[in-house]
Amino acid sequence: MSNKKLIYVTDRSSLLSMLRNTNSFNIGTGCLLPDIVGDAIISIPVEDCIDMMEIGWLKLKNMKMTQEMTLYVQLLEDSLNRCTCGSIATEQS
């Protein structure tokens, strides 16, 4: 299939508006928060896909996590766990 147009958006609101109001698609994590996107947008996994996408975050080795950093990471994990794409596994080292 050939695409006639390729449009780049830099914010979630524009992306969701485009997905809701056109026949466009997005290739990404597939994680959708139902309370944000509603039922107008769905995530369809690529059939027979053998590749997996890992979502993570990086921290400098010797940096101590502040209370704000810890809260932010927890909020990210909570959001991913609420996604319609499934649950995440958390790994702590």
Buried (B, 14 or more C-beta within 10 A) or exposed (E): EEEEEEEEBEEEEEBBEBBEEEEEEEEEEBBBEEEEBEEEBEBEEEEEEEEEEEEEEEEEEEEEEEEEEEEEBEEBBEEBEBBBBEEBEEEEE
